[in-house]
Amino acid sequence: MSDAVRSDTADRGGAVGAKAPAAPLLSARGLHVTFPGRRGAAPARAVDGVDLDIGTGEIVALVGESGCGKTTLARSLLGLVRPTAGTVSFDGSPLAYTSGALKSYRKRAQLVLQDPSGSLNPRHTVYDAVAEGLRIHGYAGDERAAVAGALARAGLRPPERFLLRYPHELSGGQRQRVVIAGALVLEPELIVADEPVASLDASVRGEILALLLRLRDELGLSALVVTHDLGLAWNIADRVAVMYLGRVVETGTVESVLTRPRHPYTRALLSVLPESTTPPVVLTGEPPDPSRIPSGCRFHARCQVLASGRAAAVAHRCREEPLAVLGGGEARAVACHWARDETPE
């Protein structure tokens, strides 16, 4: 990671090195989500024993390649996918799965989707798009004032300029701000943003990330940001959880994980960033398949450290001994036999 990138991160308001609160706002313990196999195939263990905490006013980045289970995990944390096993707690209370309890919960925890064009009804004005949540929850206050306030907080000022416009009349960044305003209008305590800037130009990405940081600072808003981009995590997150094949394999503050990565998978992800000073790591072996999880460490078949012979002393453990699930409250943890034995902090 370059010095310039580190400086940019340090200037954004002190998120780097921030400590998670002792009492998390959102907590998952032993979370499993298994989908039935198709046409006789084995069940797919999309989320396979995950512990994760998000503190009040904290931004956590959930990072991993496509197919690792991060979107399924995010949706299960919101109650959109019911876990096969495990628990999700919000503000100290276990999540209940009755329609009334979920409706109440989703007022406090909102989802921001990746593609704003797909999230917005092309026949609805900006006003109707933002007001939809208020109407679903039977808001009794001044609807127009609430919509205008949410648009202003999302950076669409003056809000009156946008109320009667349609999605096709907006830029990509403006559409994403409308989606964020639709979440903010309910005054949630947590947002889950699934690849929130993946479809945007580089200049607009920076604006949306700055907006999320400002909302964290001004409103005390917590966020889980789902992304495949560790560079994005560096610029926005307080903590990082790296996910591979249904499990979190490394977690810690953004500075500790991204400047001192310990898991070979995290190192491989970092090596392909433009700012990286190490040669790119090309992962060998087949891509992850949640219906065929290997024995031992689930990354061992693609592990560059094991393939190089540097992990010879623990190779048998890598191939045969499963690793314990990382605890959600651990400040710094890695699920890797080699990293635990050879590169202790």
Secondary structure as GFF3:
##gff-version 3
##sequence-region A 1 345
A	DSSP	alpha_helix	3	10	.	.	.	ID=ss1
A	DSSP	beta_strand	26	35	.	.	.	ID=ss2
A	DSSP	beta_strand	44	54	.	.	.	ID=ss3
A	DSSP	beta_strand	59	63	.	.	.	ID=ss4
A	DSSP	alpha_helix	70	77	.	.	.	ID=ss5
A	DSSP	beta_strand	85	90	.	.	.	ID=ss6
A	DSSP	beta_strand	93	94	.	.	.	ID=ss7
A	DSSP	alpha_helix	99	108	.	.	.	ID=ss8
A	DSSP	beta_strand	109	112	.	.	.	ID=ss9
A	DSSP	alpha_helix	116	119	.	.	.	ID=ss10
A	DSSP	alpha_helix	126	136	.	.	.	ID=ss11
A	DSSP	alpha_helix	143	153	.	.	.	ID=ss12
A	DSSP	three_ten_helix	159	161	.	.	.	ID=ss13
A	DSSP	three_ten_helix	167	169	.	.	.	ID=ss14
A	DSSP	alpha_helix	172	184	.	.	.	ID=ss15
A	DSSP	beta_strand	190	194	.	.	.	ID=ss16
A	DSSP	alpha_helix	202	219	.	.	.	ID=ss17
A	DSSP	beta_strand	222	227	.	.	.	ID=ss18
A	DSSP	alpha_helix	230	236	.	.	.	ID=ss19
A	DSSP	beta_strand	239	244	.	.	.	ID=ss20
A	DSSP	beta_strand	247	253	.	.	.	ID=ss21
A	DSSP	alpha_helix	254	259	.	.	.	ID=ss22
A	DSSP	alpha_helix	264	271	.	.	.	ID=ss23
A	DSSP	three_ten_helix	300	302	.	.	.	ID=ss24
A	DSSP	alpha_helix	304	308	.	.	.	ID=ss25
A	DSSP	three_ten_helix	312	314	.	.	.	ID=ss26
A	DSSP	alpha_helix	315	320	.	.	.	ID=ss27
A	DSSP	beta_strand	333	334	.	.	.	ID=ss28
A	DSSP	alpha_helix	337	342	.	.	.	ID=ss29
###
